[in-house]
């Protein structure tokens, strides 16, 4: 799903692992319970029937990527981490 967010794609995902750490149902993705084929089908049907929703989810997923995972942001976070480690020595 990280690659999809970078490409402004709408994300439909199951609620597994740490997925909800970055994705929020109805904001930047559609999140469905794991092993629930009916909920997955409903989410996919919404994507087919609601092009505005798809566009909004895609725009928000790209925003999430830019804020949290862009190369600039990763560099900033890594520099901050190095500085924290250096201070603890």
C-alpha positions in Angstrom: 0.0 0.0 0.0 3.0 2.4 0.4 3.7 2.3 -3.3 0.0 3.0 -4.0 0.0 6.0 -1.7 3.0 7.4 -3.5 1.1 7.1 -6.8 -2.1 8.8 -5.5 -4.0 5.5 -5.7 -7.0 4.7 -3.6 -6.2 2.1 -1.1 -8.5 -0.8 0.0 -6.8 -2.8 2.7 -7.6 -5.2 5.5 -7.0 -4.1 9.1 -3.9 -6.1 9.8 -0.5 -5.3 11.3 0.1 -1.6 11.7 -2.0 -0.6 8.7 -4.1 1.9 10.7 -1.0 3.6 12.0 -0.8 5.3 8.5 -4.2 4.7 6.9 -7.6 5.9 8.2 -10.8 4.4 7.0 -12.8 6.9 4.9 -10.0 9.5 4.9 -7.0 8.1 2.9 -8.2 4.4 2.5 -11.0 2.0 2.9 -10.2 -0.4 5.7 -12.1 -3.7 6.0 -11.8 -6.4 8.6 -9.5 -9.3 7.8 -11.1 -12.4 6.3 -14.4 -10.6 5.6 -15.1 -11.1 1.9 -18.4 -9.3 2.1 -16.8 -6.1 3.5 -14.1 -6.3 0.9 -16.7 -6.7 -1.9 -18.6 -3.7 -0.5 -15.5 -1.5 -0.4 -14.5 -2.4 -4.0 -18.1 -1.8 -5.1 -18.0 1.7 -3.5 -14.8 2.4 -5.5 -16.6 1.4 -8.7 -19.7 3.4 -8.0 -18.2 6.5 -6.3 -15.5 8.1 -8.5 -15.4 11.1 -6.2 -14.6 8.9 -3.3 -11.8 7.3 -5.3 -10.3 10.7 -6.2 -10.5 11.9 -2.6 -8.9 8.8 -1.2 -6.1 9.0 -3.7 -5.4 12.6 -3.0 -5.3 12.0 0.8 -3.2 8.9 0.4 -0.6 10.9 -1.6 -0.7 13.6 1.1 0.0 10.9 3.7 2.9 9.6 1.6 4.4 13.1 1.2 4.1 14.0 4.9 5.3 10.7 6.2 7.4 8.8 3.6 8.9 11.2 1.1 12.7 11.1 0.7 13.0 14.5 2.3 10.9 13.4 5.3 12.8 10.1 5.7 16.0 12.1 5.6 14.8 14.5 8.2 13.6 11.7 10.5 16.9 9.8 10.1 18.9 12.9 10.9 16.7 13.5 14.0 17.3 9.9 15.1 21.1 10.2 14.7 21.0 13.4 16.7 19.1 11.6 19.5 21.5 8.7 19.6 24.5 11.2 19.6 23.1 13.1 22.6 22.6 9.9 24.7 26.3 9.0 24.4 
